[in-house]
Amino acid sequence: MPPPGGRSPPPADQYGVPVSPTHTTLRRALRRTTLVTTLAAAGLLTAAGSAFAHVTVHPGSYPKGAGDGTLTFRVPNEENNAGTTEVQVFLPTDHPIPSVLVTPEPGWTAQVKTTRLKNPIKTDDGTINEAVSQITWTKGRIQPGQYQDFSVAFGQLPGDADQLAFKTLQTYSDGKVVRWIEEPKAGQAEPENPAPVLHLTKAADEAATSASAAPKAAAAGDSTTRGLGIAGLIAGVLGIGTAAVALHRSRSARP
């Protein structure tokens, strides 16, 4: 029933504070912004999860001919109802790695196989006729939603290649075998089952690139930080202004 004077009271929120049309529009805009942000974050997490499902090698690059280093193969379980029970990593024999030492992993047994080289490797210590061709881990289990790191130390990497692809077979407890054997090609989309790839760089180029990239990265970081600071300041000012306007209108609307 309208109050004396024939005018209906303005709409109010749950606390009895009058709400103006401007307030309603602002709230709708904020809700839309929150929804868009949430969807964007979900998209990023989905993309990250997809990439994480691949078997990868870390670090992603080494200088050509590097010696006495470590490679870690990260194997995630991408199944919901089965565990990973065997991992086979095949080392390239066209650009061989002469020797490796396997880091013991609790619950897993490692077996290293070698092969005779068609083109022996000549070194200062003599001629190498064999190289590691396969490493197999068995008797362990990677549960759904988990991953396992398998690390090996190498004696020396080849100096005549730009990258090494480590084709990998991942076997599950239900008999499924995922073949991570497709080599990514420059300028092409990533294949469905990419093999872990180690990029080989020139030591001098790598050092020069790192040295020149450091100031640029620092400058970019400073610029980003300043931009975020300014954006935060603007958002804070707008928020304070909006709150002040709302408070003023609510006080003015009270009898």
N, C-alpha and C positions, 0 to 999 in steps of 0.2 A: 504494500500500500504506500503511495507516495506521501512524503512528509508534508507538513504545512508549507504552502507556497507553490506546490505543484511540481517541485524539482526533485528528481531521484538522486540519491547520494552517489558519488563516484564509486566505481568498482574498487574493492580493497583486496589485499592479499590475505594470507592466513593469519597474519598478526593484526589485521584491522587497519593497516596503513594504506591510504588511497594509492591506487596504481593508475598512472596516466597512460595514454596510448603510446607515448614515446617509450615508457618503461617496457611495455609489452613487446614493442618492436625490437628493442635492444635485447631483451631476453631471448627472443626467437633467433636473433642473429648470433648470439653467443652459443645457443644450442646447436645451430648449424655449423659454426666454427669448430665446436668440440667434436661433432660427428665427423667432419672432414678430416680433422687431425687424427682421430682414432682410426679411421679407415686407411689413411696414409701410413700410419705406424704399422697397422696390420699387414699392409702390402710389403713394407720393408722387411718385416719379420718373416713373411712367407718366402720372399726372395732369398733371404739369408739362410733359412732352413733348407731350401732347395740346394744351395751351393754346399752347405755343410754335409749333405747326404753323400757327397762324392768322397772317394778315397783320395787323399792328397799327400804330398811329400813336403816336408819342412826341413830347412828353409827352402824357399822357392827358387833360389839361385846360388851359384858358387862360381868363383873364377875358374877358367879353364886350367886344367892341370893341378888343381888344388890337392894338397895332400893332408892326411891326418885330420879328417873332418867327420861329422856325424850327419846322417840322414834319418829322419823320423817319418814313418808312414802312419798316418792317422786314418783309422778304419772305423767309421760310424755304423751302427746297426740301423738300417732303414725299414726293417720289418716290425710289425706290431705283435706277431704271435710266434716268432722264431728267433733263436739266438745264432750268432755267427760262431761256427765251430772250427773253421779252417781258413787261413789266409795264405795265398801263394803270390809272391812277388817275383816277376821275371826281370832279370837285369839284361840290358842290351849287350849282345855279343859282337855287334858290328863296331861298337865303340866301348870296349870292355872295361870293367873295373876289376883289376887283378885279384884283390883280396878284400875281405870284410871280416869284422868281428861282430857277433850278434850280442846285444844287450839282453841279459836274462829277464824275462817277464814272468812274474808269479803266475803259476797255473798253466803256462804255455810251454810247449817243447818246440825248439827250432831245429830245422835240418837245412844245411847248406849244401848245394850241389855245384860242381864245377864242370866246365866243358873245355875240350881241347880247341884252341884257337886256330882258325884257318890261316890267319896272318899273325904270327908271333910278335910280341911287343919287345923291342930292344930297349933296355935301360942301362944305366951306369953300373948296376949290380948284376947284369947279365940278361939273358933272353927269357921272357916269360911265355910259356907255351899254353898255360891254362888260365882261366878266369872264372869268377863266380857267375853262374847263369840263373840260379833260382834259390830262393829262400822260402821255406814253408813253415808256418806256425800251426800247430795242432794241439789237441787235448785241452784247450781253454774254451772260454765262452764269453761272447759279448752280448749282454742282455739288451732287449729292446729299450730304446731311449738312452743308450750309453755308447761310448766309443772306446777304442783301445789304441794306444801309441806303441808302435814297434820300432825300435831304434837300432841302427847298425853303424859301426865306425868303419870308414873306408881308408885304404892306404893311399890311393891316388885316383883322381878323376881323369878321364881322357882330355887331351888338349886339342883334339881335332874335330870337335862337334860343337854345335850351338845349343843343343838341348838333348836330354836323355829322357826317354819315355819308359816308365816302369809298369808294364802291363801287369794287371793284378786280377786274380780270381778270388771271389769271396763266397764261401760256401756256408749255407744255413742248415740248422738242425732239421728242417723239413725237406732237405734235399735240393733246395733251390740254389743255383749258382749264378752269381752276378759277375759278368765279365767286363771289367774296367780296362778295355783294351783299345779304345778309339783314340787316336792321336789328334789333338786339336790343331787346326790349321790357321795360320795368320790371316786375318781379314774375314774369317768365316765364323758362323755361330758355333757355340760350344756343342759338341756332340752329346748324345743322350747318356752314354757311358764312357766319359773321358778317362784316359789313363793318367796317373800321376806324372807330371812333367817337371823335370829339373832344368832350369835355364842356365846355360854356361856363358859367362861373360869374361871379357878381358880384364885382368886385374887393374891395369892402368886406367882403362875406360871407366871401370866401376868406381875407382877412387875419385877420378875427376868428376864423374856424375854426382857422386855423393857430396863432394865438396861444393859444387855449384848449386846443388839442390837444397843444401842446408839453409843458406840465407833466404832463398825463395820460400821455403817451407816456414821459416820463422816469420817472414814478412806476411805470408798468407795467414798464419796463425794469429799474428797481432791484428791484422785487418778484420779477421773473423771475430776476434774477441771484442774489438771496438764496435763492430756492427751489432753484435749481440747486446753489448752494454747500452748502446743508443736505443736499440729496439726495446730493451727492458725498461729504460727510463721513460720512453714515450708511452709504453703500455701502462706504466705506473701512473704517469700524469693523467692519462685518459681515464684510468680507473678512479683516481681521486676526484677528477672533475665530474664524472658520472655520479659517483656517490654523493658529492656535494649538491648536485642538481636534484637528485632524488630526495635528499634530506630536506632541502629547501621547499620543494613542491609538497612533500608530505606534511611539513609544518604549516604551510600556507593553506592546505586543504582542510586542516583540522578546525573545528569551530572555536 
